[in-house]
Amino acid sequence: MHIQELKSYTPSQFGEIKQLMAELSERVVFTENDLQNVLADANCHLYAIINDNHIIGCASLCIFHSPTGRKASVEDVVVSSSYRGQHLGRQLVQHIINQAKSFSPVELHLTSNPKRVAANCLYQSLGFQRKETNCYRMMIEK
């Protein structure tokens, strides 16, 4: 097993990522166009855990600038349910932290549903600190 940044993909890899996104959230409708947009965005880095040429986990690191400094966001961390419990999520997030260091100074953000107890414990054990804030969302459709 190894972790690598995806720059391209095969049709089967798209299917594997699509399955991972479905495991992450049932509300996600992931299309090939979505994957192409991620890979084309110079400020977004999609990392995948590869096992025997199959993608079994992924997460993205998105970098942006704001008036208060450079920031980065860890997004869509997911490991296939068939591979959970093997500390692959830890390896993936640690890999992303290491990659984020190349953009330092940077403030690294991550959000996680409070119901994901194991994930929240993992993030805290890696040094993320819980931030008391309200999180809002607005969907803007065409």
TATA-V511776 format. One record per pair of residues at least 12 apart in sequence whose ideal C-beta (glycine too) atoms are under 7 Angstrom apart, sorted by the first residue. I is the first residue (numbers start at 1). J is the second residue. Records with the same first field share a line. If there is no record, write none. Layout:
I->J  J
//
This chain:
1->49  50  51
2->50
3->47  48  49  91  92  95
4->47  48  50
5->45  46  47
6->39  46  48
7->39
9->35
13->55
14->32  35
16->54  55
17->35  55  58
18->30
20->57  58  78  80
23->78  80  81
24->76  78
38->60
43->62  63  64
44->60  62
45->60  61  99
46->58  60
47->59  92  95  96
49->79  88  92
56->79  80  83
57->78  79  80  83  88  92
58->78
59->74  75  76  77  92  93  96
60->75  76
61->74  96  99  100
62->75
63->103
69->107
70->103  105  106
71->106  107  109
72->100  103  106  108  109
73->109
74->93  96  108  110
77->89  92  93
89->122
90->122
93->122  123  126
94->126
97->126
110->123  128
111->135
//
